[in-house]
Amino acid sequence: MACATGALATLCVVIDGGPQWPWPIASAGLLVTAALLILFVRHERVAPRPLVELSLFRNEPYVALTLAGAAANTATVMFLFVVPLTLQGQWRLPVVPAGVVFLAPAPAMAVAGPIAGRVPPSTAARLMAGCWRAGALVLACLAHTASLPLYVAAATLGGAALGVANSLTLIATQAVIRPERAGEASGVTKTAVTVAAGLGVGLAGAVTDRSGGVGAQTAADSALLITASGCTAGCVVLAVWIRLRAGAMRTPSGRPGV
């Protein structure tokens, strides 16, 4: 646990501050990250009761769903970071009115969680892919919306789609994991999506206009398009996996396998 946590913490520090560091220091941080991960893997291979059985990462459906969830969570965090500040920057709203306006997208994202909890695990992956596709389209539209009401309406739809997809990540992974490994798998998935969330904040900071803030027009458009790209990446990963799984379930004669 110490090695895994130290590796992730070091990686996040390097990503956050590395661009401003001399290259030898940034390189040393990456070497420390790699060394800690190697120690973690070596220990888990020989431990009688490992924290994480490495065979988990040979479960291709689980890995695909976790990667899709991580990419999409990056997009979700950027959405939560960019939209409120865009309301203050591009749309020139004071802080309190901007917060009040954001009361439309935020509850839509929150209510999506309980709704996602009612989705059968067998259909979670397909619904996730559809939500990411919808989220990417809505977020791309936000960069070209000409009026505040339309912007808020689009942001609300985007928040709902991202909320459902994010909530479905753990549900979908549970469908491809044996029950006795559910806790272990959920812990790894949650770690992956949480680290991805931190990277999303870093990406949002990278496109910040230092003179106008991330809410400035150019910076906001760039951040929204990056967010849409994250949704697209999650959708592509899921679509490829769903297609491969459908092909694997067919017999050579083309009929569904048992």
PyRosetta script that sets phi, psi and omega in degrees:
from pyrosetta import init, pose_from_sequence

init()
pose = pose_from_sequence("MACATGALATLCVVIDGGPQWPWPIASAGLLVTAALLILFVRHERVAPRPLVELSLFRNEPYVALTLAGAAANTATVMFLFVVPLTLQGQWRLPVVPAGVVFLAPAPAMAVAGPIAGRVPPSTAARLMAGCWRAGALVLACLAHTASLPLYVAAATLGGAALGVANSLTLIATQAVIRPERAGEASGVTKTAVTVAAGLGVGLAGAVTDRSGGVGAQTAADSALLITASGCTAGCVVLAVWIRLRAGAMRTPSGRPGV")
pose.set_psi(1, -40.0)
pose.set_omega(1, 179.4)
pose.set_phi(2, -63.4)
pose.set_psi(2, -42.1)
pose.set_omega(2, 179.8)
pose.set_phi(3, -65.9)
pose.set_psi(3, -45.8)
pose.set_omega(3, -178.3)
pose.set_phi(4, -64.7)
pose.set_psi(4, -45.7)
pose.set_omega(4, -179.5)
pose.set_phi(5, -65.2)
pose.set_psi(5, -42.6)
pose.set_omega(5, 179.2)
pose.set_phi(6, -63.0)
pose.set_psi(6, -39.6)
pose.set_omega(6, 179.2)
pose.set_phi(7, -63.7)
pose.set_psi(7, -45.8)
pose.set_omega(7, -179.4)
pose.set_phi(8, -66.2)
pose.set_psi(8, -40.8)
pose.set_omega(8, 179.5)
pose.set_phi(9, -64.2)
pose.set_psi(9, -43.6)
pose.set_omega(9, 179.6)
pose.set_phi(10, -63.6)
pose.set_psi(10, -42.4)
pose.set_omega(10, 179.3)
pose.set_phi(11, -61.0)
pose.set_psi(11, -43.6)
pose.set_omega(11, -179.7)
pose.set_phi(12, -64.4)
pose.set_psi(12, -39.8)
pose.set_omega(12, 178.6)
pose.set_phi(13, -64.4)
pose.set_psi(13, -42.0)
pose.set_omega(13, -179.9)
pose.set_phi(14, -64.4)
pose.set_psi(14, -43.1)
pose.set_omega(14, -179.9)
pose.set_phi(15, -65.7)
pose.set_psi(15, -37.4)
pose.set_omega(15, -177.4)
pose.set_phi(16, -72.3)
pose.set_psi(16, -45.2)
pose.set_omega(16, -174.7)
pose.set_phi(17, -109.6)
pose.set_psi(17, -9.3)
pose.set_omega(17, -175.4)
pose.set_phi(18, -54.6)
pose.set_psi(18, -41.5)
pose.set_omega(18, -178.6)
pose.set_phi(19, -59.4)
pose.set_psi(19, -23.5)
pose.set_omega(19, 179.8)
pose.set_phi(20, -96.0)
pose.set_psi(20, -4.6)
pose.set_omega(20, -177.2)
pose.set_phi(21, -91.6)
pose.set_psi(21, 157.2)
pose.set_omega(21, 167.8)
pose.set_phi(22, -62.4)
pose.set_psi(22, 146.8)
pose.set_omega(22, -173.8)
pose.set_phi(23, -60.1)
pose.set_psi(23, -32.2)
pose.set_omega(23, 178.4)
pose.set_phi(24, -63.5)
pose.set_psi(24, -36.1)
pose.set_omega(24, 179.8)
pose.set_phi(25, -70.2)
pose.set_psi(25, -44.2)
pose.set_omega(25, 178.3)
pose.set_phi(26, -62.4)
pose.set_psi(26, -40.7)
pose.set_omega(26, 178.4)
pose.set_phi(27, -64.6)
pose.set_psi(27, -38.4)
pose.set_omega(27, 178.3)
pose.set_phi(28, -63.3)
pose.set_psi(28, -38.7)
pose.set_omega(28, 177.2)
pose.set_phi(29, -61.8)
pose.set_psi(29, -40.8)
pose.set_omega(29, 178.0)
pose.set_phi(30, -67.1)
pose.set_psi(30, -37.3)
pose.set_omega(30, 177.9)
pose.set_phi(31, -65.2)
pose.set_psi(31, -40.2)
pose.set_omega(31, 177.1)
pose.set_phi(32, -62.1)
pose.set_psi(32, -43.4)
pose.set_omega(32, 177.6)
pose.set_phi(33, -58.1)
pose.set_psi(33, -48.2)
pose.set_omega(33, -179.3)
pose.set_phi(34, -62.8)
pose.set_psi(34, -41.9)
pose.set_omega(34, -178.9)
pose.set_phi(35, -63.3)
pose.set_psi(35, -42.9)
pose.set_omega(35, 179.9)
pose.set_phi(36, -65.7)
pose.set_psi(36, -38.5)
pose.set_omega(36, 178.1)
pose.set_phi(37, -66.5)
pose.set_psi(37, -39.1)
pose.set_omega(37, 177.8)
pose.set_phi(38, -63.4)
pose.set_psi(38, -43.6)
pose.set_omega(38, 178.1)
pose.set_phi(39, -61.3)
pose.set_psi(39, -40.5)
pose.set_omega(39, 179.6)
pose.set_phi(40, -61.4)
pose.set_psi(40, -48.6)
pose.set_omega(40, -177.9)
pose.set_phi(41, -63.9)
pose.set_psi(41, -43.2)
pose.set_omega(41, -179.8)
pose.set_phi(42, -62.3)
pose.set_psi(42, -40.1)
pose.set_omega(42, 180.0)
pose.set_phi(43, -67.4)
pose.set_psi(43, -43.1)
pose.set_omega(43, -177.0)
pose.set_phi(44, -65.8)
pose.set_psi(44, -28.2)
pose.set_omega(44, -179.9)
pose.set_phi(45, -68.7)
pose.set_psi(45, -31.7)
pose.set_omega(45, -174.4)
pose.set_phi(46, -107.4)
pose.set_psi(46, -11.1)
pose.set_omega(46, -177.5)
pose.set_phi(47, -68.4)
pose.set_psi(47, 135.2)
pose.set_omega(47, 178.9)
pose.set_phi(48, -65.2)
pose.set_psi(48, -32.1)
pose.set_omega(48, 177.2)
pose.set_phi(49, -131.7)
pose.set_psi(49, 79.2)
pose.set_omega(49, -174.3)
pose.set_phi(50, -66.2)
pose.set_psi(50, 152.5)
pose.set_omega(50, 175.4)
pose.set_phi(51, -63.4)
pose.set_psi(51, -42.3)
pose.set_omega(51, 177.3)
pose.set_phi(52, -135.1)
pose.set_psi(52, 119.5)
pose.set_omega(52, 174.7)
pose.set_phi(53, -72.8)
pose.set_psi(53, 124.3)
pose.set_omega(53, -173.6)
pose.set_phi(54, -65.4)
pose.set_psi(54, -16.8)
pose.set_omega(54, 176.3)
pose.set_phi(55, -63.0)
pose.set_psi(55, -18.7)
pose.set_omega(55, 177.4)
pose.set_phi(56, -57.5)
pose.set_psi(56, -35.1)
pose.set_omega(56, -176.6)
pose.set_phi(57, -82.0)
pose.set_psi(57, -0.6)
pose.set_omega(57, 172.2)
pose.set_phi(58, -94.7)
pose.set_psi(58, -0.6)
pose.set_omega(58, 175.1)
pose.set_phi(59, -84.5)
pose.set_psi(59, 96.2)
pose.set_omega(59, -172.6)
pose.set_phi(60, -60.3)
pose.set_psi(60, -43.6)
pose.set_omega(60, 177.0)
pose.set_phi(61, -59.5)
pose.set_psi(61, -41.2)
pose.set_omega(61, 179.5)
pose.set_phi(62, -62.9)
pose.set_psi(62, -45.1)
pose.set_omega(62, -179.5)
pose.set_phi(63, -63.3)
pose.set_psi(63, -43.3)
pose.set_omega(63, -179.8)
pose.set_phi(64, -61.9)
pose.set_psi(64, -45.5)
pose.set_omega(64, -179.5)
pose.set_phi(65, -66.1)
pose.set_psi(65, -38.3)
pose.set_omega(65, 179.5)
pose.set_phi(66, -66.9)
pose.set_psi(66, -43.1)
pose.set_omega(66, 178.6)
pose.set_phi(67, -63.6)
pose.set_psi(67, -40.8)
pose.set_omega(67, 178.1)
pose.set_phi(68, -63.5)
pose.set_psi(68, -42.7)
pose.set_omega(68, 178.4)
pose.set_phi(69, -64.4)
pose.set_psi(69, -37.3)
pose.set_omega(69, 179.1)
pose.set_phi(70, -65.8)
pose.set_psi(70, -46.0)
pose.set_omega(70, 179.2)
pose.set_phi(71, -62.2)
pose.set_psi(71, -40.8)
pose.set_omega(71, -178.2)
pose.set_phi(72, -71.7)
pose.set_psi(72, -34.1)
pose.set_omega(72, 178.8)
pose.set_phi(73, -67.4)
pose.set_psi(73, -33.3)
pose.set_omega(73, 173.3)
pose.set_phi(74, -58.5)
pose.set_psi(74, -44.4)
pose.set_omega(74, 178.7)
pose.set_phi(75, -64.1)
pose.set_psi(75, -39.0)
pose.set_omega(75, -179.1)
pose.set_phi(76, -63.9)
pose.set_psi(76, -44.0)
pose.set_omega(76, -179.7)
pose.set_phi(77, -65.0)
pose.set_psi(77, -40.6)
pose.set_omega(77, 177.4)
pose.set_phi(78, -63.6)
pose.set_psi(78, -37.6)
pose.set_omega(78, 176.7)
pose.set_phi(79, -59.7)
pose.set_psi(79, -47.7)
pose.set_omega(79, -179.4)
pose.set_phi(80, -66.2)
pose.set_psi(80, -27.4)
pose.set_omega(80, -179.2)
pose.set_phi(81, -82.3)
pose.set_psi(81, -42.9)
pose.set_omega(81, -170.2)
pose.set_phi(82, -81.3)
pose.set_psi(82, -45.5)
pose.set_omega(82, -172.0)
pose.set_phi(83, -60.2)
pose.set_psi(83, -49.0)
pose.set_omega(83, 179.1)
pose.set_phi(84, -59.7)
pose.set_psi(84, -39.6)
pose.set_omega(84, -179.7)
pose.set_phi(85, -74.0)
pose.set_psi(85, -28.2)
pose.set_omega(85, 174.7)
pose.set_phi(86, -67.1)
pose.set_psi(86, -36.1)
pose.set_omega(86, 176.4)
pose.set_phi(87, -60.5)
pose.set_psi(87, -35.0)
pose.set_omega(87, 178.9)
pose.set_phi(88, -80.7)
pose.set_psi(88, -34.2)
pose.set_omega(88, -175.9)
pose.set_phi(89, -88.4)
pose.set_psi(89, -70.4)
pose.set_omega(89, -175.4)
pose.set_phi(90, -64.4)
pose.set_psi(90, -38.9)
pose.set_omega(90, -176.6)
pose.set_phi(91, -98.2)
pose.set_psi(91, 1.8)
pose.set_omega(91, 171.1)
pose.set_phi(92, 58.6)
pose.set_psi(92, 35.3)
pose.set_omega(92, 177.2)
pose.set_phi(93, -89.1)
pose.set_psi(93, 139.0)
pose.set_omega(93, 172.3)
pose.set_phi(94, -62.0)
pose.set_psi(94, 168.5)
pose.set_omega(94, -172.6)
pose.set_phi(95, -59.5)
pose.set_psi(95, -50.2)
pose.set_omega(95, -176.0)
pose.set_phi(96, -64.7)
pose.set_psi(96, -49.5)
pose.set_omega(96, 176.1)
pose.set_phi(97, -59.2)
pose.set_psi(97, -36.0)
pose.set_omega(97, 178.1)
pose.set_phi(98, -63.5)
pose.set_psi(98, -40.1)
pose.set_omega(98, 176.9)
pose.set_phi(99, -64.4)
pose.set_psi(99, -39.0)
pose.set_omega(99, 179.1)
pose.set_phi(100, -65.5)
pose.set_psi(100, -43.0)
pose.set_omega(100, 179.0)
pose.set_phi(101, -62.9)
pose.set_psi(101, -36.6)
pose.set_omega(101, -178.7)
pose.set_phi(102, -72.4)
pose.set_psi(102, -6.1)
pose.set_omega(102, 174.3)
pose.set_phi(103, -67.1)
pose.set_psi(103, -9.4)
pose.set_omega(103, 174.1)
pose.set_phi(104, -82.4)
pose.set_psi(104, -54.5)
pose.set_omega(104, -179.7)
pose.set_phi(105, -67.6)
pose.set_psi(105, -35.6)
pose.set_omega(105, -174.3)
pose.set_phi(106, -63.8)
pose.set_psi(106, -50.2)
pose.set_omega(106, 177.2)
pose.set_phi(107, -63.3)
pose.set_psi(107, -33.1)
pose.set_omega(107, 177.8)
pose.set_phi(108, -60.4)
pose.set_psi(108, -40.5)
pose.set_omega(108, 178.0)
pose.set_phi(109, -69.0)
pose.set_psi(109, -38.5)
pose.set_omega(109, -178.0)
pose.set_phi(110, -69.3)
pose.set_psi(110, -43.5)
pose.set_omega(110, -178.6)
pose.set_phi(111, -66.6)
pose.set_psi(111, -25.6)
pose.set_omega(111, -178.4)
pose.set_phi(112, -63.3)
pose.set_psi(112, -28.1)
pose.set_omega(112, -179.0)
pose.set_phi(113, -60.3)
pose.set_psi(113, -57.1)
pose.set_omega(113, 177.5)
pose.set_phi(114, -59.6)
pose.set_psi(114, -33.2)
pose.set_omega(114, 177.7)
pose.set_phi(115, -64.9)
pose.set_psi(115, -43.5)
pose.set_omega(115, 179.6)
pose.set_phi(116, -63.1)
pose.set_psi(116, -30.4)
pose.set_omega(116, 179.9)
pose.set_phi(117, -64.2)
pose.set_psi(117, -16.7)
pose.set_omega(117, 178.9)
pose.set_phi(118, -92.7)
pose.set_psi(118, -1.2)
pose.set_omega(118, -178.6)
pose.set_phi(119, -80.2)
pose.set_psi(119, 130.5)
pose.set_omega(119, 177.0)
pose.set_phi(120, -61.0)
pose.set_psi(120, 137.0)
pose.set_omega(120, -179.6)
pose.set_phi(121, -54.8)
pose.set_psi(121, -31.2)
pose.set_omega(121, -177.2)
pose.set_phi(122, -66.7)
pose.set_psi(122, -23.4)
pose.set_omega(122, -179.6)
pose.set_phi(123, -107.7)
pose.set_psi(123, 2.8)
pose.set_omega(123, -173.9)
pose.set_phi(124, -63.6)
pose.set_psi(124, -41.4)
pose.set_omega(124, -176.2)
pose.set_phi(125, -63.3)
pose.set_psi(125, -44.6)
pose.set_omega(125, -180.0)
pose.set_phi(126, -64.8)
pose.set_psi(126, -39.7)
pose.set_omega(126, 178.6)
pose.set_phi(127, -67.6)
pose.set_psi(127, -37.5)
pose.set_omega(127, 175.7)
pose.set_phi(128, -57.6)
pose.set_psi(128, -48.5)
pose.set_omega(128, -179.2)
pose.set_phi(129, -59.6)
pose.set_psi(129, -41.9)
pose.set_omega(129, 178.2)
pose.set_phi(130, -64.3)
pose.set_psi(130, -38.9)
pose.set_omega(130, 178.9)
pose.set_phi(131, -66.7)
pose.set_psi(131, -40.7)
pose.set_omega(131, 178.4)
pose.set_phi(132, -65.9)
pose.set_psi(132, -37.2)
pose.set_omega(132, 177.9)
pose.set_phi(133, -63.6)
pose.set_psi(133, -44.4)
pose.set_omega(133, 178.6)
pose.set_phi(134, -65.7)
pose.set_psi(134, -41.3)
pose.set_omega(134, 179.1)
pose.set_phi(135, -62.2)
pose.set_psi(135, -42.1)
pose.set_omega(135, 179.1)
pose.set_phi(136, -62.1)
pose.set_psi(136, -42.6)
pose.set_omega(136, -179.7)
pose.set_phi(137, -64.8)
pose.set_psi(137, -45.4)
pose.set_omega(137, -178.7)
pose.set_phi(138, -64.4)
pose.set_psi(138, -44.2)
pose.set_omega(138, -177.4)
pose.set_phi(139, -66.9)
pose.set_psi(139, -36.7)
pose.set_omega(139, 175.6)
pose.set_phi(140, -64.3)
pose.set_psi(140, -36.2)
pose.set_omega(140, 178.8)
pose.set_phi(141, -67.8)
pose.set_psi(141, -31.2)
pose.set_omega(141, -179.2)
pose.set_phi(142, -59.7)
pose.set_psi(142, -32.3)
pose.set_omega(142, -178.6)
pose.set_phi(143, -71.2)
pose.set_psi(143, -11.7)
pose.set_omega(143, -176.5)
pose.set_phi(144, -126.9)
pose.set_psi(144, 15.7)
pose.set_omega(144, -179.7)
pose.set_phi(145, -79.1)
pose.set_psi(145, 133.8)
pose.set_omega(145, -172.4)
pose.set_phi(146, -98.0)
pose.set_psi(146, -10.2)
pose.set_omega(146, -178.6)
pose.set_phi(147, -133.5)
pose.set_psi(147, 151.2)
pose.set_omega(147, -177.5)
pose.set_phi(148, -64.3)
pose.set_psi(148, -44.4)
pose.set_omega(148, 178.7)
pose.set_phi(149, -58.3)
pose.set_psi(149, -41.9)
pose.set_omega(149, 178.6)
pose.set_phi(150, -66.3)
pose.set_psi(150, -36.7)
pose.set_omega(150, 178.8)
pose.set_phi(151, -62.2)
pose.set_psi(151, -46.1)
pose.set_omega(151, -178.8)
pose.set_phi(152, -65.8)
pose.set_psi(152, -40.9)
pose.set_omega(152, 179.2)
pose.set_phi(153, -63.1)
pose.set_psi(153, -43.4)
pose.set_omega(153, 178.9)
pose.set_phi(154, -65.6)
pose.set_psi(154, -41.2)
pose.set_omega(154, 179.1)
pose.set_phi(155, -63.6)
pose.set_psi(155, -35.2)
pose.set_omega(155, 178.5)
pose.set_phi(156, -66.1)
pose.set_psi(156, -44.8)
pose.set_omega(156, 176.9)
pose.set_phi(157, -62.5)
pose.set_psi(157, -41.8)
pose.set_omega(157, 178.7)
pose.set_phi(158, -63.6)
pose.set_psi(158, -41.1)
pose.set_omega(158, 178.3)
pose.set_phi(159, -62.3)
pose.set_psi(159, -41.2)
pose.set_omega(159, 178.9)
pose.set_phi(160, -64.4)
pose.set_psi(160, -44.4)
pose.set_omega(160, -179.9)
pose.set_phi(161, -63.6)
pose.set_psi(161, -44.8)
pose.set_omega(161, -179.6)
pose.set_phi(162, -66.7)
pose.set_psi(162, -36.8)
pose.set_omega(162, 179.5)
pose.set_phi(163, -64.0)
pose.set_psi(163, -44.4)
pose.set_omega(163, 178.7)
pose.set_phi(164, -64.0)
pose.set_psi(164, -47.6)
pose.set_omega(164, -177.3)
pose.set_phi(165, -62.3)
pose.set_psi(165, -42.8)
pose.set_omega(165, 179.9)
pose.set_phi(166, -62.7)
pose.set_psi(166, -43.5)
pose.set_omega(166, -178.9)
pose.set_phi(167, -66.3)
pose.set_psi(167, -28.0)
pose.set_omega(167, -177.3)
pose.set_phi(168, -78.3)
pose.set_psi(168, -13.1)
pose.set_omega(168, -176.3)
pose.set_phi(169, -58.4)
pose.set_psi(169, -52.0)
pose.set_omega(169, -179.5)
pose.set_phi(170, -67.9)
pose.set_psi(170, -35.7)
pose.set_omega(170, 179.1)
pose.set_phi(171, -63.9)
pose.set_psi(171, -44.3)
pose.set_omega(171, -177.6)
pose.set_phi(172, -66.9)
pose.set_psi(172, -39.6)
pose.set_omega(172, -179.8)
pose.set_phi(173, -67.0)
pose.set_psi(173, -31.6)
pose.set_omega(173, 178.9)
pose.set_phi(174, -64.1)
pose.set_psi(174, -26.6)
pose.set_omega(174, -177.7)
pose.set_phi(175, -73.5)
pose.set_psi(175, -16.8)
pose.set_omega(175, -176.3)
pose.set_phi(176, -115.2)
pose.set_psi(176, 12.8)
pose.set_omega(176, -178.0)
pose.set_phi(177, -122.1)
pose.set_psi(177, 141.1)
pose.set_omega(177, 175.5)
pose.set_phi(178, -62.3)
pose.set_psi(178, 144.2)
pose.set_omega(178, -176.3)
pose.set_phi(179, -54.8)
pose.set_psi(179, -36.3)
pose.set_omega(179, -177.3)
pose.set_phi(180, -71.0)
pose.set_psi(180, -11.5)
pose.set_omega(180, 178.7)
pose.set_phi(181, -110.0)
pose.set_psi(181, 12.5)
pose.set_omega(181, -174.5)
pose.set_phi(182, -63.0)
pose.set_psi(182, -44.6)
pose.set_omega(182, -178.9)
pose.set_phi(183, -64.2)
pose.set_psi(183, -44.9)
pose.set_omega(183, 178.8)
pose.set_phi(184, -60.5)
pose.set_psi(184, -47.6)
pose.set_omega(184, -178.2)
pose.set_phi(185, -64.9)
pose.set_psi(185, -40.8)
pose.set_omega(185, 179.3)
pose.set_phi(186, -63.8)
pose.set_psi(186, -37.8)
pose.set_omega(186, 178.5)
pose.set_phi(187, -63.6)
pose.set_psi(187, -42.9)
pose.set_omega(187, 179.2)
pose.set_phi(188, -66.2)
pose.set_psi(188, -43.9)
pose.set_omega(188, 179.8)
pose.set_phi(189, -62.2)
pose.set_psi(189, -44.9)
pose.set_omega(189, -179.1)
pose.set_phi(190, -64.1)
pose.set_psi(190, -37.3)
pose.set_omega(190, 176.4)
pose.set_phi(191, -62.0)
pose.set_psi(191, -44.4)
pose.set_omega(191, -178.5)
pose.set_phi(192, -62.8)
pose.set_psi(192, -45.9)
pose.set_omega(192, -177.4)
pose.set_phi(193, -72.2)
pose.set_psi(193, -29.0)
pose.set_omega(193, 178.7)
pose.set_phi(194, -71.9)
pose.set_psi(194, -43.0)
pose.set_omega(194, 175.8)
pose.set_phi(195, -61.9)
pose.set_psi(195, -40.0)
pose.set_omega(195, 178.1)
pose.set_phi(196, -62.5)
pose.set_psi(196, -35.0)
pose.set_omega(196, 177.5)
pose.set_phi(197, -62.6)
pose.set_psi(197, -41.8)
pose.set_omega(197, 176.7)
pose.set_phi(198, -62.4)
pose.set_psi(198, -38.7)
pose.set_omega(198, 177.3)
pose.set_phi(199, -65.7)
pose.set_psi(199, -32.3)
pose.set_omega(199, 177.2)
pose.set_phi(200, -63.3)
pose.set_psi(200, -40.4)
pose.set_omega(200, 176.6)
pose.set_phi(201, -63.5)
pose.set_psi(201, -39.7)
pose.set_omega(201, 177.6)
pose.set_phi(202, -62.7)
pose.set_psi(202, -40.5)
pose.set_omega(202, 177.9)
pose.set_phi(203, -64.8)
pose.set_psi(203, -40.1)
pose.set_omega(203, 178.5)
pose.set_phi(204, -62.4)
pose.set_psi(204, -41.0)
pose.set_omega(204, 178.3)
pose.set_phi(205, -66.0)
pose.set_psi(205, -31.9)
pose.set_omega(205, -178.0)
pose.set_phi(206, -67.0)
pose.set_psi(206, -25.4)
pose.set_omega(206, -179.4)
pose.set_phi(207, -101.8)
pose.set_psi(207, 11.0)
pose.set_omega(207, 180.0)
pose.set_phi(208, -69.1)
pose.set_psi(208, 132.4)
pose.set_omega(208, 172.2)
pose.set_phi(209, -82.1)
pose.set_psi(209, 109.8)
pose.set_omega(209, -172.9)
pose.set_phi(210, -64.1)
pose.set_psi(210, -22.2)
pose.set_omega(210, 179.0)
pose.set_phi(211, -87.7)
pose.set_psi(211, -31.9)
pose.set_omega(211, -176.6)
pose.set_phi(212, -116.8)
pose.set_psi(212, -6.1)
pose.set_omega(212, -178.5)
pose.set_phi(213, 83.6)
pose.set_psi(213, 170.0)
pose.set_omega(213, -177.9)
pose.set_phi(214, -66.7)
pose.set_psi(214, -17.5)
pose.set_omega(214, 178.3)
pose.set_phi(215, -78.4)
pose.set_psi(215, -7.6)
pose.set_omega(215, 177.5)
pose.set_phi(216, -64.0)
pose.set_psi(216, 155.1)
pose.set_omega(216, -171.4)
pose.set_phi(217, -54.8)
pose.set_psi(217, -56.2)
pose.set_omega(217, -175.3)
pose.set_phi(218, -63.8)
pose.set_psi(218, -46.3)
pose.set_omega(218, -178.8)
pose.set_phi(219, -64.4)
pose.set_psi(219, -40.7)
pose.set_omega(219, -179.3)
pose.set_phi(220, -64.4)
pose.set_psi(220, -43.9)
pose.set_omega(220, 179.0)
pose.set_phi(221, -61.4)
pose.set_psi(221, -41.9)
pose.set_omega(221, 179.0)
pose.set_phi(222, -63.2)
pose.set_psi(222, -44.2)
pose.set_omega(222, -178.9)
pose.set_phi(223, -64.0)
pose.set_psi(223, -40.8)
pose.set_omega(223, -179.9)
pose.set_phi(224, -67.0)
pose.set_psi(224, -38.9)
pose.set_omega(224, 179.0)
pose.set_phi(225, -68.6)
pose.set_psi(225, -36.3)
pose.set_omega(225, 175.2)
pose.set_phi(226, -64.4)
pose.set_psi(226, -40.6)
pose.set_omega(226, 178.3)
pose.set_phi(227, -62.3)
pose.set_psi(227, -43.2)
pose.set_omega(227, 177.1)
pose.set_phi(228, -62.4)
pose.set_psi(228, -35.6)
pose.set_omega(228, 177.7)
pose.set_phi(229, -64.7)
pose.set_psi(229, -37.6)
pose.set_omega(229, 177.0)
pose.set_phi(230, -62.8)
pose.set_psi(230, -43.1)
pose.set_omega(230, 176.5)
pose.set_phi(231, -61.7)
pose.set_psi(231, -42.7)
pose.set_omega(231, 179.8)
pose.set_phi(232, -62.5)
pose.set_psi(232, -40.8)
pose.set_omega(232, 179.6)
pose.set_phi(233, -61.2)
pose.set_psi(233, -45.3)
pose.set_omega(233, 177.6)
pose.set_phi(234, -61.4)
pose.set_psi(234, -40.8)
pose.set_omega(234, -179.9)
pose.set_phi(235, -64.8)
pose.set_psi(235, -41.9)
pose.set_omega(235, -178.9)
pose.set_phi(236, -64.6)
pose.set_psi(236, -44.4)
pose.set_omega(236, 179.3)
pose.set_phi(237, -58.4)
pose.set_psi(237, -46.0)
pose.set_omega(237, -179.0)
pose.set_phi(238, -67.2)
pose.set_psi(238, -41.5)
pose.set_omega(238, -178.6)
pose.set_phi(239, -62.7)
pose.set_psi(239, -42.2)
pose.set_omega(239, 179.3)
pose.set_phi(240, -63.7)
pose.set_psi(240, -44.9)
pose.set_omega(240, -179.3)
pose.set_phi(241, -63.9)
pose.set_psi(241, -43.9)
pose.set_omega(241, 179.8)
pose.set_phi(242, -61.0)
pose.set_psi(242, -40.0)
pose.set_omega(242, 179.7)
pose.set_phi(243, -67.3)
pose.set_psi(243, -43.3)
pose.set_omega(243, 179.2)
pose.set_phi(244, -64.3)
pose.set_psi(244, -40.3)
pose.set_omega(244, 179.8)
pose.set_phi(245, -65.0)
pose.set_psi(245, -40.4)
pose.set_omega(245, 178.9)
pose.set_phi(246, -63.4)
pose.set_psi(246, -38.3)
pose.set_omega(246, 178.2)
pose.set_phi(247, -67.7)
pose.set_psi(247, -38.0)
pose.set_omega(247, -179.1)
pose.set_phi(248, -68.6)
pose.set_psi(248, -24.6)
pose.set_omega(248, -177.9)
pose.set_phi(249, -82.6)
pose.set_psi(249, -4.4)
pose.set_omega(249, -179.1)
pose.set_phi(250, -96.5)
pose.set_psi(250, 145.3)
pose.set_omega(250, 175.4)
pose.set_phi(251, -81.5)
pose.set_psi(251, 166.8)
pose.set_omega(251, 177.5)
pose.set_phi(252, -55.4)
pose.set_psi(252, -24.9)
pose.set_omega(252, -179.6)
pose.set_phi(253, -80.0)
pose.set_psi(253, -6.4)
pose.set_omega(253, 179.7)
pose.set_phi(254, 94.4)
pose.set_psi(254, -4.6)
pose.set_omega(254, 179.8)
pose.set_phi(255, -90.6)
pose.set_psi(255, 152.2)
pose.set_omega(255, -179.7)
pose.set_phi(256, -58.6)
pose.set_psi(256, 138.4)
pose.set_omega(256, 176.8)
pose.set_phi(257, -78.2)
pose.set_psi(257, 165.0)
pose.set_omega(257, -179.0)
pose.set_phi(258, -81.0)
pose.dump_pdb("model.pdb")
